[in-house]
Amino acid sequence: MDAFITGVGSYLPGLPIGNDELDQFIGSTAGTSNRLRRRMLAANGIEKRHYALDRHGQTTMLNEELAEQAIRAALRNAGRSPVDVGILATGTSQGDLPVPGFASMVHGRLGGGPKQILSAGGVCCSGIAALQTVEDAVRLGRHRIGVAVGSELVSRTLRADRFGSDTGFDAEFLRWMLSDGAGAVVVEDRPRPGGLSLKVDWSHLVSHAHRFDVCMYAGVNASDQVRAGSTWQDQPTPAGADAEGMLNLRQDTSILNAIVAVGVEEYVSLVRAGRIDPAQIDHLLVHYSSEYFRPEIVRLMSEANLMIPEEKWFTNLQSRGNTGSASIYVMLEEAFNGGRFKPGDRILLMVPESGRFSVSFVHLTCVAVESPTAPPVYSDIETGDPRANSTAESATSPALFEDLALVWAEFEQLLTHVPIVRRIEGRNASMDDYRNLLLNLRQQVKEGARWITRAASNLTDEHTDLRAEFIEHAAEEQRDFRMLEDDFVAVGGDINDILGRQKNAGSEALSAYMFNQASRENPLDLLGAMYIIEGLGANKARRWVRLLREQLELSADQITFLEYHGEADEQHTEKMFEILRSPVVTTEVASAIIHTARVVARLYALQLEEIDRA
């Protein structure tokens, strides 16, 4: 099976920072002269970079937030949403926390339902390791859509207050080299119709650590001190290790130049193996940490008679800085979305890593698939975006479906904090939980048909067809509360309890909002409310039926309401998507739909939260 990059995104925090502004963000250490700093900056060739710091040196974002922003940009670029993603792989040098893995933290922030995840550690090549993981999963058919991301937030470790009076060149060297940013790609098993994609012909990552000592590291004061009892974790306290400078990133520049030779050596071996034909490469995107290394790369390639002409090279090191594992993604994003590639172009990515000398390559071919129709929407997970069965995007507002998917992802994240939902999903629900769920849903469900009918009555004559759809939907919903009552009694509840139950605070707020919106002229924004409520039935109810039956040994006649809505709401959502794709959804209407969907998502979550307070 093939693998295609269908979307590329990047995120660079804050405004670009010039070399003359660096002191304002990371300060100056006492151990380095201005002359030496100017020499290092001139050698690396970086003119602008980005830090997730303010001008007082305070951190403004987490690394996981950088990764999330890059992923969302890539998903938008591909016309996908977090719920479409089956596998998420991350690469970073240092996460925000030692434990858990970086991918877990990024997934927790991104949302989008359960996923396979992998956290690749290392330095620059960890981003390619993440890509390889996703590529392999797609090729093997384990997932149809995956995301790989490389992300770095190193600036907080570069601040002058993290260093003593004598920084040491091995640490000072990196202060003027590294910066923050993230980049991501969406990988699918088919190219994107109606646009460009990059077919992943092959990828290659190999370590030469058996040949070299550690070159870029943190956790010890010197590369030759990596032995039992000498690492930062062996010190009496982490604060003591930090005071000794053991947590600072360091570079053994005495062996650094070997990385160029190792990279070109691996390049030559791939040419000899027939995997690379230099004459056929249209674009070379090579990550090098400093312009200092470029002449040496050119020399070695030329001497091997395997030179790719420099006019085919592309880098944005000068304007984006060295962002480690994110660099190749940031580079690819600018080239891909900037129109640098055309169908048929062959692209070679090359990423050397000096951590302990690894090299990676990715060979891509730019492809275009002409199609007037949008790609099918599918999900690798059982509980996902309620548009999962819809096979077309909005004709009037393509962004509408993307925005709705983002709202749904936010709703899913809200539900993860609702106690009763956590117990159901965690297989810890009790019969009392189930009875309380029915007890609290009944009053709001009873009013559902009423607000839909009111909304229909406020649709003007230009929307007669839509009015008929609303009325039909209300007719189907008007007796649903009876099923809730029957289920409640079937599991030992007293009918008088459920008939006399007052709405909880969340239900009161939700009902009030729905009736208020339905009372307005042409309340088309309520399509957003239906998106959330019907989506909950279509995508959550079926799973909850299975989980509750397993946990509570419920019979079919004790869970009729959720069972019915798991099936009926899937049909309802199909009808709703037909409306959302129709010309009635103007840009203004689409904006109102998104707003109402977001409000209803929050109020519905509140309704469920209040079950534990009622």
C-alpha positions as CSV (number, residue, x, y, z in Angstrom):
1,M,0.0,0.0,0.0
2,D,1.2,3.5,-0.8
3,A,1.6,6.5,1.6
4,F,1.0,10.1,0.7
5,I,1.7,13.4,2.5
6,T,-1.6,15.3,1.9
7,G,-1.0,18.2,4.2
8,V,1.9,20.1,5.8
9,G,1.8,22.6,8.6
10,S,4.1,24.5,10.8
11,Y,4.0,26.8,13.8
12,L,6.6,29.3,14.9
13,P,5.9,31.2,18.2
14,G,5.9,34.9,18.4
15,L,7.4,37.4,16.0
16,P,10.8,36.8,14.2
17,I,13.7,37.8,16.4
18,G,16.8,39.4,14.9
19,N,20.3,38.7,16.2
20,D,20.5,42.1,17.8
21,E,17.5,41.3,19.9
22,L,18.6,38.0,21.4
23,D,19.8,39.5,24.6
24,Q,16.3,40.8,25.4
25,F,14.9,37.2,25.4
26,I,17.7,34.9,26.6
27,G,20.2,37.4,28.1
28,S,24.0,37.3,28.1
29,T,26.2,35.1,30.1
30,A,29.4,36.3,31.7
31,G,31.6,33.7,30.1
32,T,31.2,34.7,26.5
33,S,32.6,37.8,24.8
34,N,30.6,39.8,22.3
35,R,33.3,39.1,19.7
36,L,32.9,35.3,20.1
37,R,29.1,35.6,19.9
38,R,29.3,37.6,16.7
39,R,31.6,34.9,15.2
40,M,29.2,32.2,16.1
41,L,26.2,34.1,14.7
42,A,28.1,34.9,11.5
43,A,29.1,31.3,11.1
44,N,25.6,29.8,11.5
45,G,24.0,32.2,9.1
46,I,20.8,32.5,11.1
47,E,19.3,36.0,10.7
48,K,15.8,35.5,12.2
49,R,14.5,32.9,14.7
50,H,11.5,32.4,17.0
51,Y,11.3,31.9,20.8
52,A,8.3,30.9,22.9
53,L,9.5,33.6,25.3
54,D,8.5,37.1,26.0
55,R,11.1,39.9,26.3
56,H,11.4,39.2,30.0
57,G,12.5,35.6,29.3
58,Q,9.2,34.1,30.5
59,T,7.9,31.1,28.7
60,T,4.7,31.8,26.7
61,M,3.8,28.3,25.5
62,L,4.4,24.6,26.1
63,N,6.2,22.4,23.6
64,E,3.0,20.3,23.4
65,E,1.1,23.5,22.4
66,L,3.6,24.2,19.6
67,A,3.1,20.7,18.3
68,E,-0.7,21.0,18.6
69,Q,-0.7,24.2,16.5
70,A,1.5,22.6,13.8
71,I,-0.8,19.6,13.7
72,R,-3.9,21.6,13.3
73,A,-2.3,23.6,10.5
74,A,-1.4,20.4,8.7
75,L,-4.9,19.0,9.2
76,R,-6.5,22.2,7.8
77,N,-4.1,22.0,4.9
78,A,-5.2,18.4,4.2
79,G,-8.9,19.1,4.8
80,R,-8.9,16.8,7.8
81,S,-9.7,17.0,11.5
82,P,-8.2,15.4,14.6
83,V,-11.0,12.7,14.7
84,D,-9.8,11.5,11.3
85,V,-6.4,10.6,12.6
86,G,-5.7,7.0,13.6
87,I,-2.0,7.3,14.6
88,L,-0.1,10.2,16.0
89,A,3.7,10.0,16.2
90,T,5.9,12.8,17.7
91,G,9.5,13.7,17.7
92,T,11.2,16.1,20.1
93,S,14.5,16.5,22.0
94,Q,12.9,17.4,25.2
95,G,9.2,17.3,26.2
96,D,7.6,19.5,28.8
97,L,7.6,16.6,31.3
98,P,9.9,13.7,31.8
99,V,6.9,11.4,32.0
100,P,4.6,10.6,30.3
101,G,5.7,10.5,26.7
102,F,5.4,13.6,24.5
103,A,2.9,11.9,22.2
104,S,0.6,11.4,25.1
105,M,0.7,15.0,26.1
106,V,0.2,16.2,22.5
107,H,-2.7,13.7,22.0
108,G,-4.3,15.0,25.3
109,R,-4.2,18.5,24.0
110,L,-5.3,17.7,20.4
111,G,-8.2,15.4,21.3
112,G,-10.0,13.6,18.5
113,G,-10.7,10.3,20.2
114,P,-8.5,7.3,20.9
115,K,-5.4,6.8,18.8
116,Q,-2.2,4.8,18.4
117,I,0.6,7.0,19.6
118,L,4.4,6.9,19.6
119,S,6.9,9.3,21.2
120,A,10.3,9.3,19.3
121,G,13.2,10.6,21.3
122,G,16.5,11.9,20.1
123,V,17.4,15.1,18.4
124,C,16.9,16.2,14.7
125,C,16.2,12.7,13.4
126,S,13.4,12.1,15.9
127,G,11.0,14.0,13.5
128,I,11.8,11.6,10.7
129,A,11.5,8.6,13.1
130,A,7.9,9.9,13.8
131,L,7.2,10.2,10.0
132,Q,8.6,6.6,9.4
133,T,6.3,5.3,12.1
134,V,3.2,6.8,10.5
135,E,4.3,5.9,7.0
136,D,4.7,2.3,8.0
137,A,1.3,2.2,9.7
138,V,-0.4,3.5,6.6
139,R,1.5,1.2,4.3
140,L,0.6,-1.8,6.4
141,G,-3.1,-0.8,6.4
142,R,-3.3,-0.4,10.2
143,H,-4.5,3.2,9.7
144,R,-5.7,5.2,6.8
145,I,-4.7,8.5,8.1
146,G,-1.9,9.5,10.5
147,V,0.0,12.6,11.6
148,A,3.7,13.0,12.3
149,V,5.1,16.0,14.1
150,G,8.5,17.4,15.1
151,S,8.5,20.0,17.8
152,E,11.1,21.8,19.9
153,L,10.9,24.4,22.7
154,V,14.6,24.8,23.7
155,S,14.7,28.6,24.4
156,R,13.7,28.2,28.1
157,T,16.9,26.2,28.6
158,L,19.0,28.8,26.9
159,R,18.3,31.7,29.2
160,A,21.4,33.2,30.9
161,D,20.0,32.6,34.4
162,R,20.3,28.8,33.7
163,F,24.1,29.2,33.4
164,G,26.9,29.9,35.9
165,S,29.6,32.5,35.6
166,D,31.6,30.3,33.2
167,T,29.2,28.8,30.6
168,G,31.7,26.8,28.7
169,F,31.9,26.8,24.9
170,D,30.2,23.5,24.6
171,A,27.0,25.0,26.0
172,E,27.4,28.6,24.8
173,F,27.7,27.3,21.3
174,L,24.1,26.0,21.3
175,R,22.6,29.2,22.8
176,W,23.1,31.0,19.5
177,M,22.2,28.0,17.4
178,L,18.8,26.7,18.5
179,S,15.3,28.1,18.6
180,D,11.7,27.0,18.9
181,G,9.1,25.8,16.4
182,A,7.0,22.8,15.2
183,G,6.0,21.2,12.0
184,A,3.7,18.4,11.0
185,V,2.5,16.3,8.1
186,V,-0.7,14.4,7.4
187,V,-0.1,11.0,5.8
188,E,-2.8,9.1,4.0
189,D,-3.2,5.9,2.0
190,R,-4.3,7.9,-1.1
191,P,-3.5,11.3,-2.6
192,R,-5.6,14.4,-2.0
193,P,-8.1,14.8,-4.9
194,G,-8.0,18.2,-6.5
195,G,-4.6,19.2,-5.1
196,L,-1.0,18.3,-4.7
197,S,0.3,15.5,-2.6
198,L,3.7,14.0,-1.9
199,K,4.0,10.3,-2.5
200,V,6.5,8.8,0.1
201,D,8.6,6.6,-2.2
202,W,10.8,5.5,0.7
203,S,12.4,6.6,3.9
204,H,15.7,5.7,5.5
205,L,17.1,6.3,9.0
206,V,20.3,4.8,10.3
207,S,22.4,5.3,13.4
208,H,26.2,5.3,13.5
209,A,26.4,5.5,17.3
210,H,28.6,2.3,17.3
211,R,31.3,4.4,15.6
212,F,31.2,7.6,17.6
213,D,31.0,9.0,21.1
214,V,28.1,11.2,22.3
215,C,28.3,14.6,20.6
216,M,25.1,16.6,21.6
217,Y,23.8,15.7,25.0
218,A,22.3,16.8,28.3
219,G,22.4,15.1,31.7
220,V,26.1,15.0,32.4
221,N,28.8,17.7,32.4
222,A,31.0,16.1,29.8
223,S,30.4,13.4,27.1
224,D,33.0,11.1,28.7
225,Q,31.1,11.1,32.0
226,V,28.3,8.8,30.8
227,R,28.6,6.1,33.4
228,A,26.7,4.6,36.3
229,G,26.4,7.1,39.1
230,S,27.4,10.2,37.2
231,T,24.2,11.3,35.5
232,W,21.8,14.0,36.6
233,Q,19.5,11.4,38.0
234,D,22.2,10.1,40.3
235,Q,22.6,13.5,42.1
236,P,21.1,14.1,45.5
237,T,18.5,16.5,44.1
238,P,17.5,17.7,40.6
239,A,18.2,21.3,41.7
240,G,21.8,20.3,42.6
241,A,22.2,18.7,39.1
242,D,20.9,21.9,37.5
243,A,23.3,24.0,39.6
244,E,26.1,21.9,38.3
245,G,25.0,22.6,34.7
246,M,24.2,19.0,34.1
247,L,20.8,19.8,32.5
248,N,22.2,22.2,30.0
249,L,22.4,21.1,26.4
250,R,26.0,20.7,25.2
251,Q,27.8,20.1,22.0
252,D,31.2,18.4,21.7
253,T,32.4,20.6,18.8
254,S,35.6,18.6,18.7
255,I,33.8,15.8,16.8
256,L,30.9,17.7,15.3
257,N,32.4,18.1,11.9
258,A,32.2,14.3,11.4
259,I,28.4,14.6,11.0
260,V,28.9,16.0,7.5
261,A,31.1,13.1,6.4
262,V,28.7,10.6,7.9
263,G,25.8,12.2,6.1
264,V,27.5,12.2,2.7
265,E,28.7,8.7,3.3
266,E,25.2,7.5,3.8
267,Y,24.1,9.5,0.7
268,V,26.7,7.8,-1.4
269,S,25.6,4.4,-0.2
270,L,22.0,5.1,-1.2
271,V,23.1,6.2,-4.6
272,R,25.1,3.0,-5.1
273,A,22.1,1.0,-3.9
274,G,20.1,2.6,-6.7
275,R,17.7,4.4,-4.3
276,I,18.9,7.9,-5.2
277,D,19.7,9.2,-8.7
278,P,21.2,12.7,-8.2
279,A,20.3,13.6,-11.8
280,Q,16.7,13.0,-11.2
281,I,16.3,15.0,-8.0
282,D,14.5,18.3,-8.5
283,H,14.6,19.6,-5.0
284,L,17.0,18.9,-2.1
285,L,15.8,19.9,1.3
286,V,18.7,19.4,3.7
287,H,18.7,20.2,7.4
288,Y,22.0,21.5,8.5
289,S,22.4,23.3,11.8
290,S,24.7,26.0,10.5
291,E,25.7,27.5,7.1
292,Y,29.2,26.7,8.3
293,F,28.6,23.1,7.2
294,R,27.2,23.7,3.7
295,P,30.5,24.2,1.8
296,E,31.8,20.9,3.3
297,I,28.7,19.1,2.1
298,V,29.1,20.6,-1.4
299,R,32.7,19.6,-1.5
300,L,32.2,16.0,-0.5
301,M,29.2,15.5,-2.9
302,S,31.2,17.1,-5.7
303,E,34.2,15.0,-5.0
304,A,32.1,11.9,-5.2
305,N,30.7,13.2,-8.6
306,L,27.2,12.9,-7.1
307,M,26.5,16.6,-6.7
308,I,22.9,17.9,-6.8
309,P,23.2,21.4,-8.2
310,E,22.9,24.0,-5.5
311,E,20.1,25.8,-7.4
312,K,18.0,22.8,-6.5
313,W,18.7,23.1,-2.8
314,F,16.2,24.8,-0.4
315,T,16.6,25.8,3.2
316,N,15.0,28.4,5.4
317,L,17.6,28.2,8.1
318,Q,18.4,31.9,7.7
319,S,14.8,33.0,8.3
320,R,13.3,30.3,10.6
321,G,16.3,29.2,12.6
322,N,17.4,25.8,13.7
323,T,14.4,24.1,15.2
324,G,15.9,20.6,15.6
325,S,13.4,17.8,14.9
326,A,11.0,20.4,13.5
327,S,13.4,21.9,11.0
328,I,12.7,19.6,8.1
329,Y,9.0,19.9,8.6
330,V,9.2,23.7,8.7
331,M,11.3,23.6,5.5
332,L,8.9,21.3,3.8
333,E,5.9,23.4,4.8
334,E,7.3,26.5,3.2
335,A,8.3,24.7,0.0
336,F,5.0,22.7,-0.3
337,N,2.6,25.5,0.5
338,G,4.7,28.1,-1.2
339,G,4.2,26.6,-4.6
340,R,7.8,25.3,-5.0
341,F,6.8,21.9,-6.1
342,K,4.9,20.8,-9.3
343,P,3.5,17.4,-10.3
344,G,6.3,14.9,-11.2
345,D,9.0,16.7,-9.1
346,R,11.2,14.4,-7.1
347,I,12.2,15.7,-3.7
348,L,14.9,14.4,-1.4
349,L,14.9,15.3,2.3
350,M,18.2,14.8,4.2
351,V,18.5,15.1,8.0
352,P,21.8,14.5,9.8
353,E,21.8,14.4,13.6
354,S,24.8,15.1,15.8
355,G,23.3,13.5,19.0
356,R,25.3,10.4,18.4
357,F,25.5,10.5,14.7
358,S,22.4,9.4,12.9
359,V,21.3,10.3,9.3
360,S,17.9,10.1,7.7
361,F,16.5,10.5,4.2
362,V,13.0,10.6,2.7
363,H,12.4,10.4,-1.1
364,L,9.2,12.0,-2.3
365,T,7.4,12.5,-5.6
366,C,4.9,15.3,-6.1
367,V,1.6,14.0,-7.5
368,A,-1.7,15.7,-8.5
369,V,-5.1,14.0,-8.7
370,E,-7.7,16.0,-10.6
371,S,-11.1,15.4,-9.2
372,P,-14.2,17.6,-8.7
373,T,-15.2,15.7,-5.7
374,A,-13.8,15.9,-2.2
375,P,-12.0,12.9,-0.6
376,P,-14.0,10.5,1.4
377,V,-14.2,11.2,5.1
378,Y,-13.4,8.3,7.3
379,S,-12.2,7.6,10.8
380,D,-10.0,5.0,12.4
381,I,-11.9,5.2,15.6
382,E,-15.3,4.1,16.8
383,T,-16.3,7.3,18.5
384,G,-15.4,10.3,16.4
385,D,-16.6,13.3,14.4
386,P,-20.3,12.9,13.6
387,R,-19.5,13.7,9.9
388,A,-17.7,10.4,9.6
389,N,-20.2,8.9,7.3
390,S,-20.6,12.0,5.1
391,T,-18.7,11.7,1.8
392,A,-18.8,15.3,0.6
393,E,-17.8,18.7,1.8
394,S,-20.0,21.8,1.9
395,A,-20.4,23.3,-1.5
396,T,-20.9,26.8,-0.2
397,S,-18.4,26.9,2.7
398,P,-15.7,24.2,2.8
399,A,-14.4,25.6,6.0
400,L,-17.7,24.9,7.7
401,F,-17.0,21.2,8.1
402,E,-13.5,21.8,9.3
403,D,-14.8,24.2,11.9
404,L,-17.5,21.9,13.0
405,A,-15.0,19.1,13.4
406,L,-12.9,21.3,15.6
407,V,-15.9,22.1,17.7
408,W,-16.6,18.4,18.0
409,A,-13.1,17.8,19.1
410,E,-13.5,20.4,21.8
411,F,-16.7,18.7,22.8
412,E,-14.9,15.4,23.1
413,Q,-12.3,17.0,25.2
414,L,-15.0,18.5,27.5
415,L,-16.6,15.1,27.9
416,T,-13.3,13.6,29.1
417,H,-13.7,15.8,32.3
418,V,-17.3,14.8,33.0
419,P,-17.4,12.3,35.9
420,I,-20.2,10.1,34.7
421,V,-18.8,9.9,31.2
422,R,-15.4,9.0,32.7
423,R,-17.0,6.2,34.7
424,I,-18.9,4.8,31.7
425,E,-15.8,5.0,29.4
426,G,-13.6,3.6,32.2
427,R,-16.0,0.7,32.8
428,N,-16.7,1.8,36.4
429,A,-20.3,2.8,36.0
430,S,-22.9,1.6,38.5
431,M,-26.6,1.0,38.2
432,D,-27.2,4.2,40.1
433,D,-25.1,6.1,37.5
434,Y,-27.3,4.7,34.7
435,R,-30.5,5.6,36.5
436,N,-29.2,9.1,37.2
437,L,-28.3,9.5,33.6
438,L,-31.9,8.6,32.5
439,L,-33.3,10.7,35.3
440,N,-31.4,13.8,34.2
441,L,-31.8,13.4,30.4
442,R,-35.6,12.9,30.4
443,Q,-36.6,16.5,31.0
444,Q,-34.4,18.0,28.3
445,V,-35.2,15.3,25.8
446,K,-39.0,15.9,26.3
447,E,-38.5,19.5,25.3
448,G,-36.4,18.6,22.2
449,A,-39.4,18.2,19.9
450,R,-40.9,21.5,21.2
451,W,-37.9,23.7,20.4
452,I,-37.5,22.0,17.0
453,T,-41.2,22.7,16.3
454,R,-40.8,26.3,17.4
455,A,-37.8,26.7,15.2
456,A,-39.9,25.4,12.2
457,S,-42.6,27.9,12.9
458,N,-40.1,30.7,12.7
459,L,-38.7,29.7,9.3
460,T,-40.0,32.1,6.6
461,D,-41.6,31.0,3.3
462,E,-38.2,31.0,1.5
463,H,-37.3,28.0,3.7
464,T,-40.5,25.9,3.3
465,D,-38.5,22.7,2.4
466,L,-36.4,23.2,5.5
467,R,-39.5,23.8,7.6
468,A,-40.9,20.5,6.4
469,E,-37.6,18.7,7.4
470,F,-37.7,20.3,10.9
471,I,-41.4,19.3,11.4
472,E,-40.6,15.7,10.3
473,H,-37.7,15.6,12.7
474,A,-39.8,16.9,15.6
475,A,-42.5,14.2,14.9
476,E,-39.8,11.5,15.1
477,E,-38.5,12.9,18.4
478,Q,-41.7,13.8,20.2
479,R,-42.1,10.4,22.0
480,D,-38.5,9.7,22.8
481,F,-38.8,10.7,26.4
482,R,-41.3,7.7,26.8
483,M,-38.4,5.4,26.1
484,L,-36.4,7.0,28.9
485,E,-39.2,6.6,31.3
486,D,-39.6,2.9,30.4
487,D,-35.9,2.3,30.7
488,F,-35.8,4.0,34.1
489,V,-38.6,1.8,35.4
490,A,-37.1,-1.3,33.9
491,V,-33.9,-0.8,35.9
492,G,-35.8,-0.4,39.2
493,G,-36.6,3.3,39.1
494,D,-39.9,4.8,40.4
495,I,-41.9,6.3,37.6
496,N,-43.0,9.2,39.9
497,D,-39.3,10.1,40.4
498,I,-38.6,10.6,36.8
499,L,-41.9,12.3,36.0
500,G,-41.5,14.8,38.8
501,R,-37.8,15.4,38.4
502,Q,-36.7,19.0,37.9
503,K,-34.1,19.9,35.2
504,N,-30.6,20.2,36.6
505,A,-28.7,23.5,36.2
506,G,-27.1,22.4,32.9
507,S,-30.5,21.2,31.5
508,E,-32.1,24.5,32.5
509,A,-29.4,26.5,30.7
510,L,-29.5,24.3,27.6
511,S,-33.3,24.4,27.3
512,A,-33.4,28.1,27.8
513,Y,-30.8,28.7,25.2
514,M,-32.5,26.4,22.6
515,F,-35.9,28.0,23.0
516,N,-34.3,31.5,22.8
517,Q,-32.6,30.6,19.5
518,A,-35.7,28.8,18.2
519,S,-37.8,31.9,18.8
520,R,-35.8,34.0,16.4
521,E,-36.6,34.4,12.7
522,N,-35.0,31.8,10.5
523,P,-33.0,30.1,13.3
524,L,-30.7,28.2,10.9
525,D,-28.0,28.3,13.5
526,L,-29.8,25.5,15.3
527,L,-28.2,23.2,12.8
528,G,-25.2,23.6,14.9
529,A,-27.1,22.4,18.0
530,M,-28.4,19.4,16.0
531,Y,-24.8,18.6,15.0
532,I,-23.8,18.2,18.6
533,I,-26.9,16.5,19.9
534,E,-27.4,14.1,17.0
535,G,-23.7,13.5,16.8
536,L,-23.7,12.5,20.4
537,G,-26.3,9.9,19.7
538,A,-24.7,8.6,16.5
539,N,-21.2,8.5,17.9
540,K,-21.4,8.1,21.6
541,A,-24.7,6.3,22.3
542,R,-23.8,3.1,20.5
543,R,-20.5,2.9,22.4
544,W,-22.2,3.6,25.7
545,V,-24.8,0.9,25.0
546,R,-22.1,-1.6,24.6
547,L,-20.2,-0.5,27.7
548,L,-23.2,-0.2,29.9
549,R,-24.5,-3.6,28.8
550,E,-21.1,-5.1,29.6
551,Q,-20.8,-3.4,33.0
552,L,-24.4,-3.7,34.2
553,E,-25.6,-6.8,32.3
554,L,-28.6,-4.8,30.9
555,S,-31.2,-6.5,28.8
556,A,-32.4,-5.0,25.5
557,D,-35.6,-3.7,27.1
558,Q,-33.6,-1.8,29.7
559,I,-31.5,0.4,27.3
560,T,-34.0,1.2,24.5
561,F,-33.4,4.9,24.4
562,L,-29.7,4.8,23.8
563,E,-30.0,1.9,21.5
564,Y,-32.5,3.7,19.4
565,H,-30.6,6.9,19.2
566,G,-27.4,5.1,18.3
567,E,-29.2,4.0,15.1
568,A,-31.7,6.8,14.4
569,D,-29.3,9.7,14.9
570,E,-27.0,8.3,12.2
571,Q,-29.8,8.8,9.7
572,H,-30.6,12.2,11.1
573,T,-27.0,13.4,10.7
574,E,-27.1,12.4,7.0
575,K,-30.1,14.6,6.5
576,M,-28.5,17.4,8.4
577,F,-25.3,17.2,6.3
578,E,-27.4,17.5,3.1
579,I,-28.8,20.7,4.5
580,L,-25.3,22.0,5.5
581,R,-24.1,21.3,1.9
582,S,-27.0,23.3,0.4
583,P,-27.0,26.9,-0.8
584,V,-29.0,28.0,2.2
585,V,-25.8,27.9,4.3
586,T,-24.2,31.2,3.5
587,T,-21.0,32.4,5.0
588,E,-23.0,34.4,7.6
589,V,-25.2,31.3,8.4
590,A,-22.2,29.1,8.7
591,S,-20.6,31.4,11.3
592,A,-23.8,31.3,13.3
593,I,-24.0,27.5,13.1
594,I,-20.4,27.2,14.5
595,H,-21.2,29.6,17.3
596,T,-24.3,27.7,18.3
597,A,-22.6,24.4,18.1
598,R,-19.9,25.6,20.4
599,V,-22.4,26.9,22.9
600,V,-24.5,23.8,22.9
601,A,-21.4,21.6,23.3
602,R,-20.5,23.4,26.5
603,L,-24.0,23.4,27.8
604,Y,-24.6,19.8,27.1
605,A,-21.4,18.9,28.9
606,L,-22.6,21.0,31.8
607,Q,-25.8,19.1,31.8
608,L,-23.9,15.8,32.2
609,E,-21.6,17.3,34.8
610,E,-24.6,18.3,36.9
611,I,-25.7,14.7,37.2
612,D,-23.1,14.2,39.9
613,R,-24.3,17.4,41.7
614,A,-28.0,16.8,41.5
